[in-house]
Amino acid sequence: MSSSASKKQSRKNAPGARLDPGWDHGIEIDSNKKQVQCKYCGITRAGGVYRLKHHLACTHTNVEPCPSVPEDVRTQMFDLLSASSEESREKKQRVSKMYDLEEEEGEAGQQAKKCSMDNFVVRKFGGLNVRQTTINEKWKKQDRDEVCQIMARWFYTSAIPFNAVNNPLFPLMIRKLGEYGKGLKPPSYHEMRVTFLKKEVQETLNLLNVYKKEWKKAGCTIMSDGWSDQRKRTMNNFLVNSPAGTVFLSSVDTTNISKTAQKLFELLDGIVEKIGEDNVVQVITDNASNYKAAGKILMEKRKRLFWTPCAAHCIDLMLEDFQKFDSLHKVTIQKVKSVVTYIYSWGTVINWMKQFTKGKELIRPGVTRFATSYLTMRCLSELKGNLFTFFSSDKWKTSMYARRKKGKKIESIIFDNQEFCPNVELCLKIASPLIKVLRMVDSNEKPAMGFLYKSIDQAKEEIKQNVNNVRKRYESAFAIIDKRWEDQLSHPLHAAGYYLNPQFQYSLDFQSDANIKRGLYDCIAKMVPESGERVKIDLQLDDFRHASGLFGHENVVLTRNKKSPDDHQDRETHARRRQINKMKEIHVIDEDDGPSTEFDHQDDDYLDMVPENDVQMGTNDLDDTNLDDDEDNAEDEFQENWDGEDDWENNDFDNVNYGDNEFDENDDNDWL
């Protein structure tokens, strides 16, 4: 009995035991040095029978393969090694589980350090490549779910937007937490607010230096964006755009500042002074008369820069003028608003409608307020058949809503195939080309400066084609577009951008009239004060116009229509872009105490950096209101939403409840 127990306790590879099948194929030369000779090739190697089996299995693991081993022996040794690896893995798993449980129950006197995950992975040899983990898949999934649940709870209780997980820094943070392991002490309130914030500010300032080099070399654009919050505080954000990207420079609280032209000029002039007049090509603001006057004063003082109005705002004003001065658009949009505001004033009606529209909404916000009106009109047009079915259903016909005056009026609008439905289609045919231009200038796919001039002409041509060249259908729209263009958007920079855009310059329909050439030479005269330099530029323009020299090189010709004008830059500019991308992800710095009320910019100011894709005009806020099926409450609430207006049909969408809408911008792009 004792003899049997002794055999079980002895190691199978110990000297004299010889229980391992590998010994059948080798001869022990020196037991102390664990030297074994292969019976097939005669080679002698240290490492004992374990290395001999790898030698015979031809795994290339710390020993060369045997050139003379029989196939059946090689297969046998390979299977033995595989089984041994699996047994070892299972043993380590059991140990790991016990170790984790002990830590959770607090039985360990101190925190123990876990081994690296690499220590629990089987080596790859031969054709064997089995994925191994420290614990089985079920346990690992449970652990992950538990961690993710805690993270989600932190999101919920801190009111963090869900799209924060799409921030590229989020997975980086998770990876760094995993690399640190157990025992990480979280940052304190003071560290987040002071210590690490100062470090981020310094890193941001270092990154800003790369942008400043591009400002000096290629020039930049200062963009001013004014807005007000729910407490009626007015803010002015200032951003700087260059070929290297767009950087958020500062935000100024202008609540207590009079918005006169002189005050706005002083505000803009201070930003120009901070950037450097020689580095600024243009300053962009909205189109209000006080900003326009401030821009003129600025150009009087700063002779080498331009003031230009916001193109997106100008196009939005064109859409607004459609609704103000074109009777077709005005009446049709009023009817669309009547339908939408009535349906979205009743929770029951909304739910009924969604049953027939398969959950689709009638409201879709656009990039601007007045674009939203036309996108909503488009939704109404697309769901026309569904709405016909809804208002023809017994559910609607037998309801109290269908028996009331307003309900009957809405129903009559929906079924009006003689006037309302055709007018909706006609309004969309006229407005949709302008909305395309609006999306182009509001996106970051390509710089709009070199495309705006041509895009307006193309939009007008598309409008003509949409209405079959019937003059009376498009002449009022053309009058509105031309007036806004001449008063606000017709600018030397837009003309120069059109002339210098290779995609248009070498096209067969390129038109270079006197206004375009005058705009080009006005830009050259303002931006290049030296007459000698202007002469050189003029001579180079001839080469550009006739595609001479490098402009006619085969590669340049092939990429004319495939590159944006800003892609035709030197290597230094592209190197700076790569340098910016490599330094780190752009950070957003949010000071706890809010924006300063003083316009005081120093070199060590806190500067916010945001990705270029974030520098966009935001969509309208759609505030949810409570939907109550009780008619009296709904009527009162409905009137309150319109600020006491008696004529509920003439109000905008801004304060209407839009339900649980989730909008997809791609839907609008498909339409356009």
C-alpha positions in Angstrom: 0.0 0.0 0.0 2.8 2.4 1.0 4.7 1.4 -2.1 1.8 2.3 -4.3 1.4 5.6 -2.6 5.0 6.3 -3.0 4.8 5.8 -6.8 1.9 8.2 -7.1 3.8 10.9 -5.2 6.9 10.6 -7.3 7.3 12.7 -10.3 6.8 10.9 -13.6 9.9 12.5 -15.1 12.1 12.1 -12.0 15.3 10.0 -12.5 14.3 6.3 -12.3 10.6 6.9 -12.8 10.5 7.1 -16.6 6.7 7.3 -16.7 6.6 9.8 -19.5 6.1 8.3 -23.0 8.8 10.6 -24.3 11.5 8.4 -22.7 10.7 5.7 -25.2 12.4 7.8 -27.9 15.4 9.1 -26.1 18.5 8.1 -24.1 19.5 9.9 -20.9 23.1 10.9 -21.1 23.6 13.0 -17.9 20.8 13.1 -15.3 22.3 16.0 -13.5 22.4 18.2 -16.5 19.2 16.7 -17.9 20.9 15.8 -21.2 18.9 13.5 -23.4 19.9 12.0 -26.8 17.4 11.5 -29.6 17.2 7.9 -30.8 16.3 9.1 -34.4 18.8 11.8 -35.2 21.4 11.3 -32.5 21.4 14.9 -31.3 22.0 15.6 -27.6 20.3 18.5 -25.9 19.8 19.7 -22.3 16.3 20.3 -21.0 15.2 16.7 -20.2 12.3 14.9 -21.7 10.2 18.0 -22.0 12.5 19.5 -24.6 12.9 16.1 -26.2 9.2 16.0 -26.9 9.2 19.5 -28.5 12.2 18.2 -30.6 10.2 15.2 -31.7 6.9 17.2 -32.2 8.8 19.7 -34.4 7.3 22.7 -32.6 10.4 24.9 -33.0 10.0 25.8 -29.3 13.5 26.4 -27.8 14.9 23.4 -29.8 15.4 22.5 -33.4 13.0 19.9 -34.9 14.1 16.4 -35.5 14.7 15.7 -39.2 14.3 11.9 -38.9 11.3 11.5 -36.5 8.6 9.1 -37.9 5.2 10.8 -38.6 3.4 8.7 -36.0 5.9 9.6 -33.3 5.7 13.3 -34.2 1.9 13.2 -33.9 2.0 11.3 -30.6 4.4 13.9 -29.1 2.3 16.8 -30.4 -0.8 15.4 -28.8 1.0 14.9 -25.5 2.1 18.5 -25.5 -1.3 19.7 -26.3 -2.9 17.7 -23.5 -0.3 18.8 -21.1 -0.9 22.5 -22.0 -4.6 22.1 -21.5 -4.2 20.5 -18.1 -1.8 23.2 -17.0 -4.2 25.9 -18.2 -7.1 24.4 -16.2 -5.0 24.2 -13.1 -4.0 27.9 -13.4 -7.7 28.8 -13.9 -8.7 27.1 -10.7 -5.9 28.8 -8.8 -6.9 32.2 -10.3 -10.5 31.8 -9.3 -9.6 30.8 -5.8 -7.2 33.8 -5.6 -9.9 36.2 -6.8 -12.5 34.9 -4.4 -10.1 35.2 -1.5 -9.4 38.8 -2.4 -13.1 39.6 -2.6 -13.8 38.1 0.8 -11.0 40.0 2.4 -9.1 36.9 3.5 -5.8 38.2 2.1 -3.9 40.4 4.5 -2.9 42.8 1.7 -3.5 43.3 -1.9 -1.6 40.8 -4.0 -0.2 41.5 -7.4 -1.6 39.5 -10.2 0.5 38.0 -12.9 0.4 39.4 -16.4 -2.2 38.0 -18.7 0.7 36.7 -20.9 1.5 34.2 -18.1 -1.8 32.5 -18.5 -1.7 32.1 -22.3 -0.4 28.8 -23.9 2.6 29.2 -26.2 2.0 28.8 -29.9 3.8 25.9 -31.4 3.4 24.1 -34.7 -0.2 24.3 -35.9 -1.6 24.7 -32.5 -3.0 28.2 -31.9 -5.7 27.9 -29.2 -7.0 31.1 -27.6 -6.8 30.9 -23.8 -8.1 33.2 -21.0 -7.6 33.5 -17.3 -11.2 32.6 -16.6 -13.9 31.0 -18.6 -16.1 33.0 -21.0 -19.1 33.0 -18.7 -17.2 34.4 -15.7 -15.5 37.0 -17.9 -18.8 38.2 -19.3 -20.3 38.5 -15.8 -17.3 40.5 -14.7 -17.5 42.9 -17.6 -21.3 43.3 -17.2 -20.7 44.3 -13.5 -18.0 46.8 -14.4 -20.1 48.3 -17.3 -23.1 48.6 -15.0 -21.2 50.6 -12.5 -19.9 52.9 -15.3 -23.4 53.3 -16.7 -24.7 54.2 -13.2 -22.0 56.8 -12.9 -23.2 58.2 -16.3 -26.8 58.3 -15.2 -26.3 59.8 -11.8 -23.9 62.5 -13.2 -26.2 63.4 -16.1 -23.4 62.7 -18.6 -24.6 62.5 -22.2 -24.6 59.0 -23.7 -22.6 60.1 -26.7 -19.6 60.8 -24.4 -18.7 57.2 -25.0 -17.9 58.2 -28.6 -15.2 60.5 -27.5 -11.9 59.0 -28.6 -10.5 59.7 -25.2 -13.0 57.4 -23.5 -11.5 54.0 -24.7 -8.1 55.5 -24.0 -9.1 56.1 -20.4 -10.4 52.6 -20.1 -7.2 51.1 -21.4 -5.1 53.2 -19.0 -7.2 52.1 -16.1 -6.7 48.4 -17.1 -3.0 48.9 -17.5 -2.8 50.4 -14.0 -4.6 47.5 -12.4 -6.0 47.4 -8.9 -5.6 50.0 -6.2 -5.9 53.2 -8.4 -6.8 56.2 -6.3 -9.3 58.3 -8.2 -8.5 62.0 -8.8 -9.8 64.4 -6.1 -12.1 67.4 -6.7 -9.0 69.7 -6.2 -6.9 67.7 -8.7 -9.6 67.8 -11.4 -10.3 71.5 -10.9 -6.7 72.7 -10.4 -3.9 70.3 -10.8 -4.8 68.4 -13.9 -6.6 71.4 -15.4 -3.4 73.4 -15.3 -1.6 70.6 -17.0 -4.2 70.4 -19.7 -4.0 74.1 -20.3 -0.3 73.9 -20.7 -0.6 71.1 -23.2 -3.2 73.0 -25.1 -1.0 76.1 -25.2 1.8 73.9 -26.6 -0.6 72.6 -29.2 -1.7 76.1 -30.0 1.8 77.1 -31.0 1.6 74.7 -33.9 -1.5 76.5 -35.1 0.2 79.9 -34.7 2.9 78.9 -37.2 0.2 78.2 -39.8 -1.5 81.5 -39.1 1.7 83.3 -39.9 2.4 81.3 -43.0 -1.1 80.9 -44.7 -3.2 83.4 -42.8 -6.4 82.7 -40.9 -10.1 83.5 -40.4 -11.6 84.9 -37.2 -15.1 83.7 -36.7 -17.5 85.3 -34.2 -20.6 83.4 -33.0 -23.1 85.2 -30.8 -25.8 83.4 -28.8 -27.8 83.7 -25.6 -28.6 81.2 -22.9 -31.8 80.4 -21.0 -31.0 83.2 -18.5 -30.8 85.7 -21.4 -27.0 86.1 -21.0 -25.4 86.9 -24.3 -22.1 85.3 -25.2 -19.6 85.8 -28.1 -17.5 82.9 -29.1 -14.3 83.5 -31.1 -12.7 80.8 -33.2 -9.7 80.9 -35.6 -9.7 78.8 -38.7 -6.6 78.0 -40.9 -5.4 75.2 -43.1 -4.2 73.5 -39.9 -7.7 73.4 -38.5 -10.1 75.4 -36.3 -9.3 76.4 -32.7 -11.7 77.8 -30.2 -9.9 81.0 -28.9 -12.2 82.5 -26.3 -15.7 83.2 -25.1 -16.8 86.7 -23.9 -19.8 87.5 -21.8 -21.4 90.5 -23.5 -24.5 90.7 -21.4 -23.6 94.1 -19.9 -22.0 95.4 -23.1 -24.1 97.6 -25.4 -24.3 96.0 -28.8 -23.5 99.2 -30.7 -21.3 99.2 -33.8 -18.5 100.9 -31.9 -18.5 98.4 -29.0 -18.6 95.4 -31.4 -15.7 97.0 -33.3 -13.7 97.3 -30.2 -14.4 93.6 -29.4 -13.4 92.4 -32.8 -10.4 94.7 -33.0 -9.1 93.3 -29.7 -9.2 89.7 -31.2 -7.4 90.8 -34.3 -4.7 92.5 -32.2 -4.3 89.3 -30.3 -3.9 87.2 -33.4 -1.8 89.7 -35.3 -3.2 91.9 -38.1 -0.7 90.4 -40.6 -2.0 86.9 -39.9 -5.8 87.7 -40.4 -7.4 87.4 -43.9 -11.0 87.9 -42.9 -13.3 88.3 -39.9 -16.7 86.6 -40.1 -19.8 87.6 -38.1 -23.5 87.4 -38.5 -25.4 89.8 -40.8 -27.1 92.1 -38.3 -26.7 95.8 -39.1 -24.6 96.6 -36.1 -22.1 93.8 -37.0 -22.1 95.0 -40.6 -21.3 98.6 -39.4 -18.6 97.2 -37.0 -17.1 95.3 -39.9 -16.8 98.4 -42.0 -15.1 100.3 -39.2 -12.7 97.4 -38.7 -11.8 97.4 -42.4 -11.1 101.1 -42.2 -8.6 100.6 -39.5 -7.2 97.3 -40.6 -6.5 97.9 -44.3 -5.3 94.3 -45.1 -8.3 92.2 -43.9 -11.9 91.7 -45.0 -15.1 91.6 -43.0 -17.6 89.0 -44.4 -21.0 88.0 -43.3 -21.8 84.4 -42.3 -22.8 82.5 -45.5 -25.0 80.0 -43.6 -26.9 82.9 -42.0 -27.4 84.6 -45.3 -28.8 81.5 -46.9 -31.1 81.0 -43.9 -32.3 84.5 -44.4 -33.2 83.7 -48.0 -35.4 80.8 -46.8 -36.9 83.2 -44.3 -37.7 85.7 -47.0 -39.4 82.9 -49.0 -41.8 82.5 -46.1 -42.3 86.2 -45.6 -42.6 87.6 -49.1 -43.7 84.7 -51.3 -47.4 84.1 -50.8 -47.1 80.4 -52.0 -44.5 79.6 -49.4 -46.1 81.7 -46.7 -49.6 80.1 -46.9 -48.3 76.5 -47.4 -45.9 76.7 -44.4 -48.7 78.1 -42.3 -50.8 75.1 -43.2 -48.0 72.7 -42.5 -47.5 74.3 -39.1 -51.2 73.9 -38.4 -51.1 70.2 -39.1 -48.0 69.6 -37.1 -48.8 71.8 -34.1 -52.3 70.3 -33.8 -51.1 66.7 -33.9 -48.2 67.3 -31.5 -50.6 69.0 -29.0 -52.3 65.8 -28.2 -50.5 62.8 -26.8 -53.2 60.4 -27.9 -53.2 61.7 -31.5 -49.4 61.4 -31.6 -49.5 57.8 -30.6 -52.3 57.0 -33.1 -50.3 58.7 -35.9 -47.1 56.8 -35.1 -49.1 53.5 -35.5 -49.8 54.5 -39.1 -46.3 56.0 -39.8 -44.5 53.1 -38.3 -43.0 55.3 -35.6 -41.8 58.0 -37.9 -42.1 61.7 -36.8 -43.3 64.7 -38.8 -40.6 66.9 -37.3 -37.0 66.9 -38.4 -34.8 69.8 -37.2 -32.4 71.3 -39.8 -29.1 73.1 -39.5 -31.1 76.4 -39.1 -34.5 77.5 -38.0 -36.0 78.2 -41.4 -34.5 75.1 -42.9 -36.4 73.1 -40.2 -39.7 74.4 -41.7 -38.9 72.9 -45.1 -37.5 69.7 -43.7 -40.7 69.3 -41.7 -42.7 70.0 -44.9 -40.6 67.2 -46.6 -41.5 64.8 -43.8 -45.2 65.6 -44.3 -44.9 65.0 -48.0 -43.1 61.7 -47.5 -45.7 60.5 -45.0 -48.7 61.8 -47.0 -50.0 58.3 -47.7 -49.7 57.3 -44.1 -51.5 60.4 -43.0 -54.3 59.7 -45.5 -54.7 56.3 -44.0 -54.7 57.6 -40.4 -57.3 60.3 -41.0 -59.5 57.8 -42.9 -59.3 55.2 -40.1 -62.1 54.4 -37.7 -59.8 55.3 -34.8 -59.8 58.9 -36.0 -63.3 59.1 -37.4 -64.9 57.8 -34.2 -62.7 60.0 -31.9 -63.8 63.3 -30.2 -61.0 65.0 -32.1 -62.6 64.3 -35.5 -65.9 65.9 -34.4 -64.3 69.2 -33.4 -63.8 72.3 -35.5 -60.0 72.2 -35.4 -59.8 68.5 -36.1 -62.0 68.9 -39.1 -59.9 71.7 -40.4 -56.7 69.7 -40.1 -58.4 66.7 -41.8 -59.5 69.0 -44.7 -55.9 70.2 -45.2 -54.5 66.6 -45.3 -57.1 65.6 -48.0 -56.6 68.8 -50.1 -55.2 67.3 -53.2 -56.1 70.2 -55.3 -54.1 72.9 -53.6 -52.2 72.0 -50.5 -50.4 68.8 -51.6 -49.3 70.2 -55.0 -48.1 73.4 -53.3 -46.0 71.4 -50.8 -44.2 69.7 -53.7 -43.7 73.0 -55.4 -42.2 74.7 -52.3 -39.8 71.8 -51.8 -38.7 72.0 -55.4 -37.8 75.6 -54.9 -36.2 75.4 -51.4 -34.3 72.1 -51.6 -31.5 73.5 -53.9 -30.8 76.2 -51.3 -30.8 73.8 -48.5 -28.1 71.8 -50.3 -26.0 75.0 -50.4 -26.7 75.6 -46.7 -25.5 72.1 -45.9 -22.4 72.6 -48.0 -21.4 75.9 -46.2 -22.3 74.4 -42.8 -20.3 71.2 -43.2 -16.6 70.5 -42.9 -16.3 68.2 -46.0 -14.6 71.0 -48.0 -13.9 74.7 -47.6 -16.9 76.6 -48.9 -15.1 79.8 -50.0 -14.1 78.4 -53.4 -17.5 76.8 -54.0 -20.1 79.3 -52.8 -20.1 81.5 -55.9 -20.7 78.6 -58.2 -23.1 76.8 -55.8 -25.6 79.7 -55.8 -25.6 79.8 -59.6 -26.1 76.0 -59.6 -29.0 76.2 -57.1 -30.8 78.8 -59.2 -30.4 76.6 -62.3 -31.7 73.6 -60.4 -34.7 75.6 -59.3 -35.5 76.5 -62.9 -35.3 72.8 -63.9 -37.4 71.7 -61.0 -40.3 73.9 -62.1 -39.9 73.1 -65.8 -38.5 76.6 -66.6 -41.9 78.2 -65.9 -40.9 81.8 -65.1 -43.8 82.8 -62.9 -43.0 79.8 -60.6 -39.3 80.8 -59.9 -39.1 84.6 -60.6 -40.1 85.6 -57.0 -37.5 83.1 -55.5 -34.8 84.5 -57.9 -35.6 88.0 -56.8 -35.1 87.1 -53.1 -31.9 85.2 -53.8 -30.4 87.9 -55.9 -31.2 90.6 -53.4 -29.6 88.8 -50.5 -26.6 87.9 -52.7 -26.0 91.4 -53.9 -26.5 93.0 -50.4 -24.5 90.4 -48.4 -22.8 87.5 -50.1 -21.4 89.1 -53.3 -17.9 89.6 -51.9 -14.3 89.8 -53.4 -13.2 86.8 -51.5 -16.0 84.6 -52.9 -15.1 85.8 -56.4 -11.4 85.1 -55.9 -12.2 81.7 -54.5 -14.3 80.8 -57.5 -11.6 82.0 -59.9 -8.8 80.2 -58.2 -10.7 76.9 -57.8 -9.2 74.4 -60.3 -12.4 72.5 -60.4 -14.1 75.5 -62.0 -11.3 77.3 -63.7 -10.7 74.5 -66.2 -14.3 73.5 -66.8 -16.0 74.3 -70.1 -18.7 76.4 -68.5 -16.3 78.6 -66.5 -17.4 82.3 -66.6 -15.0 85.0 -65.7 -16.9 88.2 -66.0 -15.8 91.7 -64.9 -17.2 91.3 -61.4 -15.2 88.1 -60.8 -11.9 89.6 -62.0 -12.5 92.8 -60.1 -13.1 90.8 -56.9 -9.9 88.8 -57.6 -7.7 91.9 -58.1 -9.3 93.7 -55.1 -8.2 90.8 -53.0 -4.7 90.9 -54.4 -4.5 94.7 -53.8 -5.6 94.5 -50.2 -3.6 91.5 -49.2 -0.4 92.3 -51.1 0.7 95.9 -50.6 4.0 95.6 -52.5 3.6 96.3 -56.2 6.5 94.1 -57.2 4.8 91.1 -55.5 1.5 91.9 -57.2 3.2 91.9 -60.6 4.6 88.4 -59.9 1.2 87.1 -58.8 -0.4 88.5 -62.0 2.1 86.7 -64.2 1.6 83.5 -62.3 -2.2 83.9 -62.8 -1.6 83.7 -66.6 0.2 80.4 -66.1 -2.6 79.2 -63.9 -5.3 80.3 -66.4 -3.6 78.6 -69.3 -2.4 75.5 -67.3 1.2 76.3 -68.1 4.2 74.9 -66.2 3.4 72.9 -63.1 -0.3 73.7 -63.5 -0.3 71.6 -66.6 1.6 68.6 -65.1 -0.1 65.3 -65.7 -0.6 64.5 -62.0 -2.0 68.0 -61.3 -4.5 67.7 -64.2 -5.6 64.3 -63.1 -6.4 65.5 -59.5 -8.1 68.8 -60.4 -11.6 67.5 -59.7 -10.6 65.1 -56.9 -8.9 67.6 -54.5 -10.3 70.5 -52.6 -8.5 73.8 -53.3 -6.9 73.7 -49.9 -5.3 70.3 -50.7 -3.0 72.0 -53.1 -0.6 73.1 -50.4 3.1 72.6 -49.7 4.5 69.8 -47.7 5.2 72.1 -44.7 1.5 72.7 -44.2 0.6 69.0 -44.4 3.5 68.3 -42.0 2.0 70.7 -39.5 -1.3 69.0 -39.8 0.3 65.6 -39.1 2.2 67.2 -36.2 -1.1 68.4 -34.7 -2.7 65.0 -35.1 0.2 63.2 -33.5 0.6 65.5 -30.5 -2.7 64.3 -28.9 -6.5 64.4 -29.3 -7.9 67.9 -29.1 -9.1 68.7 -25.5 -12.0 70.8 -24.3 -11.3 72.9 -21.3 -14.3 73.9 -19.2 -13.7 76.4 -16.4 -15.9 75.8 -13.3 -16.5 79.5 -12.7 -18.0 80.2 -16.1 -16.9 82.8 -18.7 -15.3 86.0 -17.7 -17.2 89.2 -18.0 -14.1 91.2 -18.9 -12.5 91.3 -22.3 -9.0 90.8 -21.2 -6.8 88.3 -23.2 -3.3 87.5 -22.2 -0.9 85.0 -23.6 -1.5 82.7 -20.6 -5.3 82.8 -21.0 -7.1 79.5 -20.8 -7.7 78.6 -24.4 -10.2 76.0 -25.5 -9.4 73.6 -28.3 -12.2 71.8 -30.2 -12.1 69.5 -33.3 -12.9 71.1 -36.6 -15.9 68.8 -37.0 -17.4 70.4 -33.8 -17.2 73.9 -35.2 -20.7 74.0 -36.7 -23.9 75.8 -36.3 -26.1 73.9 -33.9 -29.6 72.7 -34.7 -32.6 74.3 -33.0 -33.5 73.1 -29.5 -36.7 71.2 -29.4 -38.2 71.5 -26.0 -40.6 68.8 -24.8 -43.8 69.9 -23.2 -46.2 67.7 -21.3 -48.8 66.0 -23.5 -52.1 65.6 -21.7 -55.2 63.9 -23.1 -57.4 66.2 -21.2 -58.6 68.7 -23.7 -58.9 71.7 -21.5 -55.4 71.3 -20.1 -54.1 70.7 -23.5 -55.8 73.8 -24.9 -54.3 76.0 -22.1 -50.9 74.5 -22.5 -51.0 74.8 -26.2 -51.8 78.5 -26.0 -49.0 79.0 -23.4 -46.6 77.4 -25.8 -47.4 80.1 -28.3 -46.8 82.9 -25.8 -50.5 83.9 -25.7 -50.9 84.3 -29.4 -54.5 84.1 -30.5 -53.8 82.9 -34.1 -52.3 79.5 -33.4 -51.7 78.8 -37.0 -49.2 81.6 -37.5 -46.7 80.3 -34.9 -43.4 78.5 -35.3 -42.4 75.0 -34.2 -40.0 76.1 -31.6 -42.1 75.4 -28.4 -44.0 72.4 -29.6 -43.5 69.0 -28.0 -42.0 66.7 -30.6 -42.3 63.5 -28.7 -39.5 61.0 -28.5 -37.9 62.0 -31.7 -34.5 60.7 -32.8 -33.3 62.3 -36.0 -30.8 61.0 -38.5 -29.0 63.6 -40.5 -28.2 61.0 -43.2 -32.0 60.9 -44.0 -31.8 64.6 -45.0 -28.6 64.0 -47.0 -30.3 61.2 -48.9 -33.2 63.5 -49.8 -30.9 66.3 -50.9 
